[in-house]
Amino acid sequence: MRRRCAMALVAFAAAALVTLAGVAWLGGLRVNLTRSYPLGLWRIEPLERPAQVGDLIFICPPDSPAFRMARE
């Protein structure tokens, strides 16, 4: 019985974590673990004006031959 409760608790915690991550993703939150920008939690918002010098821009380029060649 004790093992069954422990398994239920682990399953509930995992489901809660996945749900929380999904809600954060839908809300525009991203975790950056790369050196491209400072490490941390970022909130992504669409620009309502033209991009200016100094703005941090996040893009997701298409997987095309031109972008693959640019990464090399």
N, C-alpha and C positions, 0 to 999 in steps of 0.2 A: 504494500500500500504506500509506503514512504517513497519508494522508487517511482511509483506512478505519479505521485504529487510532484516530485522533482521534475519528471519529464514534462508534465503539464505546465509547470512554471517556466521551464526553458522554452517550450513551444510558444507560450504566451509572450514571453520577452522577445523572442525572435520576430513574431508577428508584429508586435508593437514597434520594434526597431525598423522593420521594413515599411510599415505604414508611415512612421515619422519621416523616414528618408524620402518616400514618395511625395508626401505633402510638401516637404521642403523643396524638392525638385520642381514641383508644379508652381510653388511660390517664387521661383527664380533664384533660389539659393544654390550655390555651387561651392564645393570644397576644392581649393587649389593646393596640390601637393607637389607641383613642379617648380622649377626655377624661373619660369617665364614671367611670373608676377609674384609679389610677396605671398608667402604661405598664409593660408587662413580661409575663412568663410567669406564668400563674396555674394552680393545680391546683384543679379543681372536685371537691368531695366532697359526697355527700348528708348532710344534717343528721340526726343520730340523736337530736335533742332539739328542743324548740320554739325557734323563732328568738327572739333577744333583741336588745335595743337595742344597737347597735354592731356587730352581725353584718353582714358583706358578703353580700348575697343576689344570686345570678344567676338570672334567670328568662328564659324564652323564651315570651312571650305568644302566644296563637293569633292568626292573621290574621283578626280579626273586625271588623265595623264599629265596635264600641265602642272597641277598641284603636286603630284607625286614627284615629278622631275624637280620642282622647286625645293622640295624637302631634302633632296640629295645634295 
